Amino acid sequence: MQELLLQLATVVERGKVNKNAPFPPDLKGQDGADEITAQLLEGGVKPDEILTGALMIGMKSVGDRFGSGEAFIPDLLIAAKAMYASMAHLKPFFESGDVDFKGTVILGTVSGDLHDIGKNLVKMILVGDGWKVIDLGTDIGSDKFLQALKENPGSVIGMSALLTTTMMNMEPITKDIKANYPDTKVFVGGAPLSDDFAQKIKADGYFSQPQDFAQYLSSQK
């Protein structure tokens, strides 16, 4: 089964969704994340072993390559498809409480902003790293963040913005979150942001790369 776990890590990193998927060409006709995950579960491998022993490894590998400039956004997106094909098999176990998450992260693109590629990349990396992610979507204001925190106490907040105009909406949202849930950690990201901006709005940190955010959160556990 260890060989199958390593194989799953490889197909996730390479973005091989299932046997019928034409990508990547050199793996055409071979089992993908869908089939291998089913085989592992049928063989008695626990869902958390599949998560930590394969999915997290594959996603960390492609994330590291992205960080070093050896992989690009399309590589991350196709890896995400493979990972989600595997997660579809594991979802019932997660929902039943049979698998322990590292914690919960609430993600949302702030009010006025409809861009979600960056947020989706963060979600992909976090899920692959063993976090429960609640994705609120785009154009999210204080009310939805606060409601999500009420329903998921102890969660971490991750906000994104792509525009210099909408990034300004992060300040009142952060202020509202801190006023209602002062112990909540709020992190921000997006192309126009910086460490200085995060400090100015009293957020707890800024990350330019999704894998850096995941690594930081894991280091705090």
Order of alpha helices (4+ residues) and beta strands (2+ residues): alpha-alpha-alpha-alpha-alpha-beta-alpha-beta-alpha-beta-alpha-beta-alpha-beta-alpha
